[in-house]
Amino acid sequence: MLESHLLVNHEPDIMIRSGGQNLSDFLVWQSVYSELYFTDVNWKDVRKVDLLRAMRDYQKRKRRYGR
């Protein structure tokens, strides 16, 4: 029942958190098995190159799904 009321109904593969290195209750339920990527760039200042860096970092990771 809880999942039907969430903003994101599925588990995303990657969560990009801008502006620091803490989650501060940022989509905690949805991000359980997601890879986390932190950047110091604030979201309004994120450029295409910043998103490409996040994707390149994600491609290098070995997914463990909570293990």
C-alpha positions as CSV (number, residue, x, y, z in Angstrom):
1,M,0.0,0.0,0.0
2,L,2.8,2.4,0.9
3,E,4.5,2.0,-2.5
4,S,1.4,3.0,-4.4
5,H,1.6,6.5,-2.9
6,L,5.2,7.2,-3.5
7,L,6.5,9.8,-6.0
8,V,8.7,7.2,-7.7
9,N,6.9,3.8,-8.1
10,H,10.0,1.8,-9.1
11,E,13.6,1.4,-7.9
12,P,15.8,3.6,-10.0
13,D,19.2,2.3,-11.0
14,I,21.0,5.4,-10.0
15,M,20.2,8.3,-7.7
16,I,22.1,11.5,-8.3
17,R,22.2,13.7,-5.3
18,S,23.5,17.2,-5.9
19,G,24.8,19.8,-3.5
20,G,26.7,17.5,-1.0
21,Q,27.3,14.1,0.3
22,N,24.2,13.3,2.4
23,L,20.8,11.9,1.6
24,S,18.8,13.8,4.3
25,D,15.8,11.6,3.8
26,F,15.9,12.1,0.0
27,L,13.7,9.3,-1.5
28,V,15.0,6.8,1.1
29,W,12.4,4.1,0.3
30,Q,13.0,4.2,-3.4
31,S,16.8,4.4,-3.3
32,V,17.3,1.2,-1.2
33,Y,18.9,-0.8,-4.1
34,S,20.0,2.2,-6.2
35,E,23.5,3.2,-6.8
36,L,24.2,6.6,-5.2
37,Y,26.1,9.3,-7.0
38,F,27.0,12.5,-5.1
39,T,28.1,15.7,-6.7
40,D,28.9,19.1,-5.2
41,V,27.3,20.9,-8.1
42,N,23.8,22.3,-7.3
43,W,21.0,20.9,-9.4
44,K,20.2,24.2,-11.1
45,D,23.9,24.4,-12.2
46,V,24.2,20.8,-13.5
47,R,25.5,20.7,-17.1
48,K,25.5,18.0,-19.6
49,V,29.1,17.1,-18.8
50,D,28.1,16.6,-15.2
51,L,25.4,14.1,-16.2
52,L,27.9,12.3,-18.5
53,R,30.3,12.0,-15.5
54,A,27.6,10.4,-13.4
55,M,26.7,8.0,-16.2
56,R,30.4,7.1,-16.8
57,D,30.8,6.5,-13.0
58,Y,27.7,4.3,-13.0
59,Q,29.0,2.2,-15.9
60,K,32.2,1.4,-14.0
61,R,30.3,0.1,-11.0
62,K,29.6,-3.6,-10.2
63,R,26.0,-3.8,-9.0
64,R,25.5,-5.7,-5.8
65,Y,21.8,-5.0,-5.0
66,G,22.3,-4.6,-1.3
67,R,24.8,-7.4,-0.8
